Amino acid sequence: MLDELKKTIDKGLEFATMTRDKIAQAAKDIAKENKLNKEEAKKLLDHLLKKSDEARKNVEADFLQLVQTTLEKMKVPTQKEIKLLEGRIKKLESFHKTAAKAKAAPKGTTNAKGTSRKATP
């Protein structure tokens, strides 16, 4: 029973990764083996293509979810979190530059000898 289930799952994954041409060939072979007429063969092909597309989308969604869960467990930051941190860094850099300029600005004027004196109003 378990082996049959595994084979069915494997076949489903195989169809999910098959190209359209391979699916068309598989449908043609199945139709020939089961002596289906052209209309039935066309319905079979359409059904297999639809199921293949659904299976592919499901595999992609499951894979994406697995990757996201893994990244969260590893505490890898998201692009949004990185952008927020970049914004905070820019603000801090701007603040630091402003503070450095304010600290470097003289409070008075300097005479020819380089000594400072208070500016008169």
Helices and strands as residue ranges (DSSP letters): H 2-17, H 20-33, H 38-73, H 79-104, E 109-110, E 116-117
